[in-house]
């Protein structure tokens, strides 16, 4: 079995104070993809850089206390790619890739457009640039999983209050259509929705009101896979026994027979 976790921690130091590293010690994950580190490498303790002896690779933002992604793994990766090669986005720390044999794992933090029209424009530019990269990744013949906070809820089932969010970033028609292209045109597989067609699977809740308590959530964290890898997914869950951030970890188990070496 191969267990992969994707978790937006909304600050690795904050999440560590809420028990996230202890959680990693007991969940027996092979690979953990983290988003929103909100820390430079120098800000992280050894336990945050290598939790429980796992190997760590990361892409931190130039701006302190902002963005950043990481991949922790039991096994050292064969190769690592930090950033997309696009300066506009790479200074924000949004992409890191690690290869293990035939398996490629990516931790992605797609921009949010909710704060301003300018940031929504940045998000659209990211989507335009990332689509051909996803096509190339799919065509490379490797087993690939893109884990992370995609900041898009795809269908009505993916957020509780879909009627009230039709004009809001994260559920705009253009964003949803882009995600449809990723799946239907490029051939990527949304593992959660494939396993559980009728279970919402929310992974993020607003801090306003009683959203978490009332489960008024959004499913914006994904494990998006190439078809052969997706076909090996056996089960998944969103971990809510503890609350480490405004997101909850997405855990997927794969009956993966491909070599990691």
DRENKE-945119 format. One record per residue (C-alpha): residue in three letters; x, z, y; chain; residue number from 0. Coordinates in pm, 1 decimal, m for minus. Layout:
N
R ala X Z Y A NUM
...
END
This chain:
261
R unk 0.0 0.0 0.0 A 0
R unk 106.9 m75.2 353.6 A 1
R unk m44.8 148.7 622.1 A 2
R unk m30.8 26.4 980.9 A 3
R unk m158.8 223.7 1279.9 A 4
R unk m224.6 100.4 1631.9 A 5
R unk m265.1 365.1 1901.6 A 6
R unk m286.2 350.6 2279.8 A 7
R unk m153.3 696.6 2364.1 A 8
R unk m207.3 683.5 2743.5 A 9
R unk 132.7 847.3 2787.2 A 10
R unk 355.8 935.9 2492.7 A 11
R unk 450.8 1268.7 2648.2 A 12
R unk 87.2 1362.9 2705.0 A 13
R unk m10.9 1254.7 2353.8 A 14
R unk 281.0 1449.0 2205.5 A 15
R unk 155.0 1761.3 2380.3 A 16
R unk m184.7 1700.8 2214.8 A 17
R unk m43.4 1675.5 1862.0 A 18
R unk 18.9 1302.3 1821.3 A 19
R unk 364.2 1342.0 1666.5 A 20
R unk 234.2 1601.1 1421.2 A 21
R unk m39.6 1355.3 1328.3 A 22
R unk 221.2 1090.5 1252.9 A 23
R unk 395.2 1337.8 1026.8 A 24
R unk 93.2 1378.7 802.6 A 25
R unk m75.4 1035.4 807.1 A 26
R unk 195.2 858.6 600.6 A 27
R unk 205.8 538.3 802.3 A 28
R unk 462.5 272.8 725.2 A 29
R unk 440.1 121.0 1073.3 A 30
R unk 294.3 259.9 1396.1 A 31
R unk 234.4 43.0 1702.5 A 32
R unk 199.6 236.8 2027.0 A 33
R unk 81.8 120.6 2368.5 A 34
R unk 93.3 278.7 2714.0 A 35
R unk 407.3 481.9 2660.1 A 36
R unk 417.8 555.0 3034.7 A 37
R unk 780.4 657.3 2989.8 A 38
R unk 1128.7 512.1 3009.1 A 39
R unk 1359.4 559.0 2712.0 A 40
R unk 1542.0 834.5 2900.5 A 41
R unk 1211.2 1020.4 2948.9 A 42
R unk 1143.2 1040.1 2576.0 A 43
R unk 1267.7 1314.0 2349.5 A 44
R unk 1437.9 1230.8 2020.3 A 45
R unk 1109.2 1315.8 1846.6 A 46
R unk 931.6 1058.2 2062.8 A 47
R unk 1196.5 792.1 2002.6 A 48
R unk 1223.8 851.7 1626.9 A 49
R unk 922.6 1055.8 1509.7 A 50
R unk 991.7 1212.4 1172.1 A 51
R unk 1301.1 998.4 1128.5 A 52
R unk 1119.5 667.3 1174.5 A 53
R unk 1299.1 381.1 1343.7 A 54
R unk 1182.8 305.3 1694.9 A 55
R unk 1191.4 m7.4 1911.3 A 56
R unk 1022.5 m35.6 2247.1 A 57
R unk 962.7 m236.6 2560.1 A 58
R unk 924.9 m8.5 2860.6 A 59
R unk 800.4 m105.0 3204.8 A 60
R unk 1035.1 m115.3 3501.6 A 61
R unk 783.5 95.2 3694.6 A 62
R unk 811.2 458.5 3591.5 A 63
R unk 507.2 615.4 3426.6 A 64
R unk 346.5 278.7 3356.1 A 65
R unk 257.6 66.8 3053.7 A 66
R unk 519.7 25.0 2777.6 A 67
R unk 488.4 m45.8 2404.3 A 68
R unk 671.2 66.1 2090.9 A 69
R unk 689.2 12.0 1716.0 A 70
R unk 785.1 295.3 1479.9 A 71
R unk 866.3 209.1 1119.4 A 72
R unk 987.1 383.5 806.0 A 73
R unk 1216.7 89.3 741.3 A 74
R unk 1456.7 m55.0 995.9 A 75
R unk 1346.7 m399.3 1114.6 A 76
R unk 1550.8 m707.7 1031.8 A 77
R unk 1501.9 m848.3 1380.9 A 78
R unk 1346.4 m738.2 1709.6 A 79
R unk 1209.7 m929.8 2008.2 A 80
R unk 1155.9 m737.9 2329.7 A 81
R unk 924.3 m910.1 2575.1 A 82
R unk 757.2 m1249.6 2585.8 A 83
R unk 1027.2 m1420.8 2786.4 A 84
R unk 792.0 m1437.6 3085.5 A 85
R unk 923.1 m1230.7 3380.2 A 86
R unk 581.1 m1184.5 3542.4 A 87
R unk 464.5 m983.8 3242.4 A 88
R unk 787.2 m858.0 3089.6 A 89
R unk 864.7 m622.1 3375.8 A 90
R unk 544.8 m437.9 3279.8 A 91
R unk 653.2 m372.0 2919.0 A 92
R unk 369.9 m533.6 2720.9 A 93
R unk 518.3 m687.2 2404.8 A 94
R unk 759.4 m591.9 2130.7 A 95
R unk 800.8 m763.4 1792.6 A 96
R unk 968.6 m638.9 1475.5 A 97
R unk 1029.4 m844.8 1159.7 A 98
R unk 1045.4 m693.6 811.4 A 99
R unk 1112.6 m958.3 549.1 A 100
R unk 811.9 m1195.2 563.5 A 101
R unk 612.5 m952.6 777.1 A 102
R unk 601.3 m967.4 1156.4 A 103
R unk 450.7 m674.7 1346.3 A 104
R unk 374.6 m693.2 1718.5 A 105
R unk 270.7 m415.0 1953.5 A 106
R unk 72.9 m564.1 2241.7 A 107
R unk m69.3 m416.5 2559.3 A 108
R unk m275.3 m688.3 2722.5 A 109
R unk m332.3 m638.6 3096.9 A 110
R unk m651.1 m479.6 3221.8 A 111
R unk m834.3 m644.4 3506.3 A 112
R unk m1063.1 m355.9 3590.6 A 113
R unk m877.4 m222.7 3894.6 A 114
R unk m892.1 m529.8 4120.2 A 115
R unk m947.9 m903.5 4143.1 A 116
R unk m571.1 m948.2 4164.3 A 117
R unk m520.9 m770.9 3833.4 A 118
R unk m798.9 m975.8 3675.1 A 119
R unk m610.7 m1286.2 3787.6 A 120
R unk m296.2 m1147.6 3622.5 A 121
R unk m497.0 m1091.9 3305.7 A 122
R unk m618.4 m1452.2 3304.4 A 123
R unk m262.9 m1579.1 3356.3 A 124
R unk m151.4 m1366.1 3062.7 A 125
R unk m427.9 m1506.8 2843.7 A 126
R unk m330.3 m1862.1 2938.6 A 127
R unk 34.7 m1799.2 2856.3 A 128
R unk m28.6 m1600.6 2539.5 A 129
R unk m266.1 m1843.1 2367.1 A 130
R unk 0.5 m2103.7 2279.9 A 131
R unk 230.2 m1823.4 2167.1 A 132
R unk m40.0 m1703.0 1927.8 A 133
R unk m73.6 m2060.4 1801.4 A 134
R unk 300.7 m2077.9 1734.7 A 135
R unk 301.1 m1739.3 1561.9 A 136
R unk 16.4 m1846.7 1336.5 A 137
R unk 186.9 m2175.2 1252.0 A 138
R unk 520.8 m2015.6 1163.6 A 139
R unk 414.2 m1938.7 806.7 A 140
R unk 485.3 m1565.9 825.8 A 141
R unk 253.9 m1270.9 762.9 A 142
R unk 179.5 m1150.4 1115.6 A 143
R unk m22.4 m864.0 1260.1 A 144
R unk m71.4 m824.5 1634.4 A 145
R unk m164.6 m462.0 1694.1 A 146
R unk m269.3 m318.4 2020.8 A 147
R unk m494.3 m277.7 2316.1 A 148
R unk m630.8 m625.8 2386.7 A 149
R unk m856.7 m493.6 2666.5 A 150
R unk m1141.9 m722.1 2556.5 A 151
R unk m1456.4 m628.6 2366.5 A 152
R unk m1555.7 m942.0 2177.0 A 153
R unk m1924.0 m913.5 2085.7 A 154
R unk m2222.5 m697.3 2179.4 A 155
R unk m2157.4 m473.7 1878.3 A 156
R unk m1814.0 m393.5 2019.4 A 157
R unk m1937.9 m178.3 2305.2 A 158
R unk m2229.7 57.2 2337.8 A 159
R unk m2354.7 m43.6 2682.7 A 160
R unk m2302.3 m417.5 2657.2 A 161
R unk m2594.4 m507.2 2883.0 A 162
R unk m2448.0 m303.3 3167.3 A 163
R unk m2101.3 m456.1 3132.6 A 164
R unk m2172.0 m829.2 3129.3 A 165
R unk m2002.4 m868.3 3470.0 A 166
R unk m1720.9 m617.8 3412.9 A 167
R unk m1361.2 m679.7 3314.8 A 168
R unk m1316.7 m643.8 2942.9 A 169
R unk m1650.0 m808.4 2861.4 A 170
R unk m1652.2 m1110.5 3088.6 A 171
R unk m1767.1 m1439.9 2933.1 A 172
R unk m1427.7 m1602.2 2995.6 A 173
R unk m1242.9 m1318.4 2819.7 A 174
R unk m1475.8 m1318.3 2522.8 A 175
R unk m1455.7 m1696.1 2492.9 A 176
R unk m1075.8 m1670.0 2488.2 A 177
R unk m1091.5 m1421.3 2201.3 A 178
R unk m1330.7 m1653.5 2017.4 A 179
R unk m1070.5 m1929.7 2049.7 A 180
R unk m803.3 m1699.0 1907.1 A 181
R unk m1019.3 m1643.8 1599.1 A 182
R unk m1210.0 m1968.7 1551.9 A 183
R unk m960.6 m2227.1 1677.9 A 184
R unk m626.0 m2064.9 1602.3 A 185
R unk m736.4 m1892.9 1281.7 A 186
R unk m648.5 m1530.4 1352.6 A 187
R unk m853.4 m1265.4 1168.9 A 188
R unk m1001.5 m954.9 1332.3 A 189
R unk m942.0 m713.6 1044.8 A 190
R unk m1188.8 m442.4 1144.5 A 191
R unk m1479.2 m677.4 1203.3 A 192
R unk m1402.1 m863.0 879.0 A 193
R unk m1405.6 m540.2 677.8 A 194
R unk m1701.9 m385.0 860.1 A 195
R unk m1940.7 m642.8 999.3 A 196
R unk m2196.9 m388.7 1120.5 A 197
R unk m1990.9 m80.8 1215.9 A 198
R unk m1905.7 m75.8 1589.3 A 199
R unk m1563.5 84.1 1544.4 A 200
R unk m1517.9 197.4 1903.4 A 201
R unk m1158.1 284.9 1995.6 A 202
R unk m1184.1 367.7 2368.7 A 203
R unk m1414.0 587.1 2576.1 A 204
R unk m1431.8 632.3 2950.9 A 205
R unk m1333.2 972.9 3082.1 A 206
R unk m1640.2 965.8 3304.0 A 207
R unk m1955.9 1147.1 3207.5 A 208
R unk m1999.4 1236.7 2841.8 A 209
R unk m1887.4 899.6 2704.6 A 210
R unk m1674.2 1041.9 2423.4 A 211
R unk m1921.5 1312.4 2325.0 A 212
R unk m2206.0 1059.5 2320.3 A 213
R unk m1989.6 788.3 2157.7 A 214
R unk m2051.1 544.0 2440.9 A 215
R unk m1738.9 347.4 2357.7 A 216
R unk m1567.2 11.0 2345.8 A 217
R unk m1374.8 m155.2 2064.3 A 218
R unk m1074.9 m302.3 2246.6 A 219
R unk m794.1 m206.6 2006.9 A 220
R unk m735.0 m456.2 1728.1 A 221
R unk m521.1 m542.9 1432.1 A 222
R unk m535.6 m922.5 1447.4 A 223
R unk m376.8 m1087.1 1142.2 A 224
R unk m283.8 m1418.7 991.7 A 225
R unk m527.4 m1497.3 707.8 A 226
R unk m312.3 m1418.3 403.4 A 227
R unk m222.1 m1075.1 539.2 A 228
R unk m579.2 m1006.0 651.7 A 229
R unk m703.0 m1082.1 300.5 A 230
R unk m501.1 m787.0 169.7 A 231
R unk m671.0 m532.2 400.9 A 232
R unk m860.2 m284.9 184.0 A 233
R unk m991.2 m23.2 426.4 A 234
R unk m971.1 93.3 785.2 A 235
R unk m1078.8 383.9 999.3 A 236
R unk m1068.6 504.0 1358.5 A 237
R unk m913.8 851.6 1362.7 A 238
R unk m1123.0 1091.1 1572.2 A 239
R unk m1051.7 1429.7 1412.3 A 240
R unk m815.3 1496.5 1702.3 A 241
R unk m811.8 1348.8 2053.7 A 242
R unk m470.5 1234.9 2174.0 A 243
R unk m583.1 1007.9 2460.0 A 244
R unk m883.7 810.3 2583.8 A 245
R unk m820.4 577.9 2286.5 A 246
R unk m828.0 666.3 1916.5 A 247
R unk m581.3 539.2 1653.5 A 248
R unk m689.9 240.5 1445.4 A 249
R unk m561.8 279.3 1088.1 A 250
R unk m560.3 m10.3 840.3 A 251
R unk m442.4 m7.9 478.4 A 252
R unk m315.7 m333.4 327.0 A 253
R unk m256.5 m403.0 m41.9 A 254
R unk 46.0 m602.5 68.6 A 255
R unk 275.6 m743.8 m195.9 A 256
R unk 506.5 m930.7 37.9 A 257
R unk 862.5 m808.8 65.7 A 258
R unk 957.2 m594.5 364.8 A 259
R unk 1327.2 m657.8 301.6 A 260
END
